[in-house]
Amino acid sequence: MSDDEIKAQDLIKCGEIDEAIAIYQSIEPASARILNIIGVLYSEKKGDYNSAINYYERALKIQEEVYR
């Protein structure tokens, strides 16, 4: 786990969801795992299901490419 991920998790614990999402979004390259985490934050913490679906779909696309 990177330092950025640890910082994002700390922000989540403090309720700073938008800041945590911004950190996760800055992590490159975006892995399916990171995109899935962002999707969970949008759906469970913000109730923004459209954004969550977008991130879940991006994560799924990466997974499909990996397992071809």
N, C-alpha and C positions, 0 to 999 in steps of 0.2 A: 504494500500500500504506500502510495506516495505521500509526501508532506502535504500536498494540496488536498488529497482525500482526507487526511487526518484533520486538517483545518476545517474542511467542509463539514465533517462529522461533528466537530466541536460546535460549529455554528448551528447545526440542526438541533443539538442538545439545548442551545440557548434560545431556540425559536427563531433564529435568523435564517429563514428558509430561502428568501430571495438571494441573500448573499451566498448561501451554500450552493444554490443552483448556478449562480454566476461562476463560482470556482469550478464546479464540475464541468460547466460548458467550456471553460478555458483549457481543460486538460486535453492535450493532443498526443497521439492520435486518439480520437474518440472510439473507445471500445464498446462492444455490445453491453458489457457489464456497466460501464459508466452511463451509457444512454438509458439503460433500464433503471438505474438508480434515479436519474433525473425524471423519468416517467413516473416512478413511484412518488417522488416528492411532489410533482404536479398533481397527481391524482389524490393521494392520501393527505397531503398537508395543505394544498391550495384549492382542491376541488375543481381544478382546471383540466377536465377530462379530454378536451380536444388537444391540448398541448401534450398531455400524457400519451395519448394514442400516437401522436406524431413521433415521440421519442421511442415508444415501444416498436413502432413500425421500422424506424431506422435501426434499432437494435436487432430486430428480426432479420432485416436485410443483410446485416453484417454476419449474423450467425449462419444464414443460408449460404453465403459466399464461402465461409470458412469450411463448411461441411459438405461441399460439392465434391 
